[in-house]
Structures are given as structure tokens and as C-alpha cells.
Amino acid sequence: MLKWFIGNRPIVLLLLPVVIGVFVLLNLWSNYYEYSEFTNLGLWGDKFSFPSWVTLLMAPSFVLINAIFLTNLFNKNSFIDRNTYITSLVYITYFSFYHGFYQLDGLAISHTLLILTLFEVFKLQANEDGKKAVFNAGFFAGLAMTFHPALLLMLPFLITMVWVIRPFVIRELFLLLIGFLVPLLYAYTYYWFSDNEISMRLIQVSTDFTKLRTDFLVTASLFIFTILLSLLAVNKQSQKTSIRAKRLMRVLLVFTICCILLGSLDYIFFGQIERFSLLFIPVSFFLTFGLQIKSYQWLNSALLYLILAYSIGKLFLWN
């Protein structure tokens, strides 16, 4: 199956809803990731209640959109000399280990908005005016923060990501900050008048967190090994890539550091692993490189198959 996605066959995108649907149906059968009565949407409120059929459709729909966006972002920026669609499958496989894959919440919505942020950052050119893209990047990142307030920590990383591509321009810095603050202002006004409370507990449900942390520890070694192999492939591929592609990869590395920090703080202070799901946005790019280099392809393919097998198998093991 991986060969279908690695090759230049756009039609394989039609398989994505099937893959996502299998995960959702198996989860409904096993009740591995439990559905909460309420949905946490950050500053917009943490007591949203949707009809069950809406809950079942929203999260898979966002996962599908994110997967297609990531594939488009990878191919649009010509990281390799041909199109590939494996990025979408990697994202779906990794994200399936997290509650947001099955029930939409503020963090899952933030995935979409941060991918849109990357679209804008990737539009920047070293010697061209970047005011519009910088403002839009700040706006999408700020909007993501309204759905998941912990993303306030991302602001200095976002500024660094822009500087990786462009020289420091004070006017663009102000535009980025204004773009970031605009959605925050509206969301905070709504939060103030609606008398909501900000909850750092992402999942308001009696999910067995010990079970989920066990899963995380079991798969963490596979994830780390996969990332290391992918970074080796990126380093090898960088000898053939353009200066711009190298800068974009540095942007993804900065984004990765931010995601690791957010995930670590989430685990240390709240005993959750949900914020680590943000890590799989850049990892999808890195592993795509790993699956393109022949000397690493077989090992990365084996690891991805193993992760895919465990992501499905655990739904039976814990049932």
C-alpha cells in the first residue's frame, strides 16, 4: 500500500476516507478513545455539546482536510523532484494515536490553522515583500491560539520561523504581532462576556490515561527511531536540494522544537500527551523524505507498517 502513496498517483487520495473510516469504526467497536459529552474549544468555551452524529463526522473530516493540506504543502514547495502522497498517510497513521483524531477539540482545530500558518510562512521569499504573508501567518497562528491557549508559547518560534527565511524587518514584525493579536482580541472579548473558564484539561472524559500513556511509551521509541532515520535522510537529500528548500526544512525544525516543548509541558504538568500530536505535522514531512531515499526506504517503510499495525492492533488488545 505504501508504494501507491509514495508514487505520483493522485487517485490514492480517495483511499484516505477509507483509512480514516476504518479507524473510527474500530474505535466505536472497542471504545478505546471515549467520547466526551463536552468539547473544549479554548477561549470559545469548554462546554460545547454537539449531537453524536456531528461529533462522529467533524473530527474525521478535519483529519482528512489536514492530511490533504499537508500533501499539497509538501508538493507545492518542490521538496523533491516529483509529487508524492505519502505525507497524508503518515499524518493519519500517527495522529490516530490521539483522542483528537476521533473527537474534535480546540487542539485538533489548531492543527488545521497551524498548517495554514505554514502555508503562509512558506510563501515568504528572501528578497520579496512579505508583509501580506507575515500578517496572515500571525493571524492563523493567533486564531489557533484562541482554540488552544497554550499555543501562546509558539509566538517566539513563529517569529524565528519567519527570520529563517527573511532578514529582520521591523515593520513585518509589527504586522505579525498585529495579525496574532487580532483574533485573540475578539476571542478574549467573547470569553469575557460569556463568563467562560479556560480549562487546560484537554479531554473531559473518563479515558484511562494510564492506558494512553502506556501506548505513548511503547510507541515513543518507534517514533524517535523513525524521526532519527528521517533526519538522516533529510541530511542526505539536502545535498541535492535548493537553498530555499533547506531554509524551509529549518523552519520545520523550529516548529518541531516548539511542538516537543508544548508536548513535554503538557505531559509534565497535566499528565496528558495530546499536545505531542502537533509534532506529527513536521514529522510527516521528515518521514516523507525518509521514504524517498532508497537506502532508508525499506527501514522507514517497515517502521511505518509496524506503527500502522500497532495503531489498529491496540484497539483489539485493550478491548
Steps between C-alpha positions, in 0.01 A plus 500: 500500500786740575621479139165637382541808718873546437446515125344783303143367505252769614217245488632339821359798690163329455625230738550749785131511604502120505807486726356763734161325500660169602666666799174667607291184466752289691509760774120499525513124533777494760415829680875552536480879472186601684275779381446787741169675547673838472755641257780735607547786251738717703398864534176425316387278787552150637136395535396460137270203447435370149260229379670159489486476120666843468773393742563185296533698176688814604829352623553259204414784261766726651754214494430447130531872425828523692645198323417644156631845601831350613542306177424813298745704709777245446445468125442872443843589638691244289695336782564211262494484119157332476167496678435250776196431718655303783500813720125466547518134605783569745299777667187285529691202639682699768206719597280191550675451837331813636153579627464800266496260204163366617337797679563852380633747755684831501838334457384303196368820341837659576662235280314641200581860589870427558522326165350815345764696692770290333340570160549871563853468641599288201380777265774729629795577275834639615497798262130573455247694702357272768256724686182323387631148568644602838171656612303195383742264677458697823121503457470122450738431791304742721173337399650160586593639842138601565397137458795374705641775730824310575610591145587846632843341554530465125531875431882527540539183292281649227716813493810278471340304214450823307859612568631169366369598157517879509728761653366686804258776395343694787186585301438134425552414866228749596267359235557147629422609856189691389381199302556279803314735736192569283328160548616496862324832561170375359525165681588663832205740464270204443662315792455801731132554425407130491661444841679183387790330672821385331560132564846350445348152518466419133288188540199530729420131509583199713755371253756266655801733487728226635411293195567791265832583664601135469422518131704816476804346668476186285484697179735783601807289423361423154419867441846614613674239287286600203579869549873432527499297180295767327741774608789293362310476173434875507872563552587275209233653278612854593807455284268503199245757618490873435592768753130586537406138575769489768356813660153347501637190670654724768156656547360152559777426750411816697135393490601153623686644800190705587277190482738296717499779761120524502461122521754471782331772706163335442632166622690640801228730636176334390589135442372525141665419169258675264725794411761259366255452210618837362839337445361290218451801275877543442572127548276429200744703289812339646372145457396577143868573431597175673267305274649655185866403565558140391767429760252590779173414329469137605568573867268802513233298318535217753467746790194665347338160443579408861348824632195453278459141621526603864262793455234252383604206716480691828128551440462121528757442774334735748144406410 
